[in-house]
Amino acid sequence: MKFTTMNKIINFHHITDSAWLDNMITYLKTKYKFISVEEIYEYYQGTLDLRNTCHITIDDGDKSFYKYIFPVLKKHNVSASLYVSPKIIKERSNYWFQEIRGYNQIELRRIISDMSGISSQYLEKKHIESILKSFKISQIHEIINRYRKITRTSKKGFQNMTIDNLKEVNQSGLVTIGAHTLNHPILKNEDDISSRYEIEESIQELSTILNQKIEYFAFPNGIPELDFSEREINYLRELEIHLTFTTESRNFSIADDMLSIPRIGVSDAEGMLLFKSKMLLGSLWNPLVKLKPNGEFKERKKIIKSFSTK
């Protein structure tokens, strides 16, 4: 099997198996040269040529980054970039999708149905996260608060990195830290004021925590056409962000907009065969994902359409 010689950015959220990551990086080292996010910026500026390179990004700042991913990066001396929501870290709170794990899905769908006017029968076979990603972040928090009150469910324990963790990682010289909004909303669902506030305040708060300029950003969820629009790209351009990353699954190239750069999502729940297939297919992977009848792209499109008819 011939391996595609392209430039790739691989994206994680959290992992539970450091041995899997160790094996993955060992394998990638035989195929690619690992680079920093700063080198990617130089590439887009036209001052550096990149061929057959790889960069690792991690979104959210789950505590598994500090426990599992960071030690492996240090072992292999591999650069990466990490995208976090400073409000979550400062308040020692959790992202909304962390909070709903383990919730009774029947009750959660009933609450969503009551709030949205969409029938519970329609929502029955839809993924909970796909449904919630159709709401504004304030509505998602209201749904979670209602669920807690009705079921007498307590908030979960803190599941993310601490400020001290973040500062240590930042000072390592291996990891560049960028912003990821304040509350992880689907930015396209928000109005102009909320969308800009989520972006701008996350950059400013993170800059204050780390005492440095923040130059990189990753869109929450990050699917083009669903999660962000030209509006958000314009905000980021005005805020002088160098690079912004999506979750469009394909190789990156000089033809990309620097504020809409693709990344290939990877999970340690995947076997090495699936991982190698993603790497081999490169830019062909994204169209295949969109064709899945039960995939997030198609499912959320249907949900959004149903909401718009109410």
Sequence and secondary structure as in RCSB ss.txt:
>XXXX:A:sequence
MKFTTMNKIINFHHITDSAWLDNMITYLKTKYKFISVEEIYEYYQGTLDLRNTCHITIDDGDKSFYKYIFPVLKK
HNVSASLYVSPKIIKERSNYWFQEIRGYNQIELRRIISDMSGISSQYLEKKHIESILKSFKISQIHEIINRYRKI
TRTSKKGFQNMTIDNLKEVNQSGLVTIGAHTLNHPILKNEDDISSRYEIEESIQELSTILNQKIEYFAFPNGIPE
LDFSEREINYLRELEIHLTFTTESRNFSIADDMLSIPRIGVSDAEGMLLFKSKMLLGSLWNPLVKLKPNGEFKER
KKIIKSFSTK
>XXXX:A:secstr
       EEEEES  S HHHHHHHHHHHHTT EE  HHHHHHHHHTS    SEEEEEEEETBHHIIIIIHHHHHH
HT  EEEEE HHHHHHT   HHHHTTT  HHHHHHHHHHHH   HHHHTTS HHHHHTTS HHHHHHHHHHHHHH
HT       B  HHHHHHHHHTSSEEEEE  SS   GGGS HHHHHHHHHHHHHHHHHHHTS   EEE SS  BT
TTB HHHHHHHHHTT SEEE    S   TTS TTSB  EE  TTS HHHHHHHHHHGGGHHHHHHH TTSHHHHH
HHHHHHHHT 
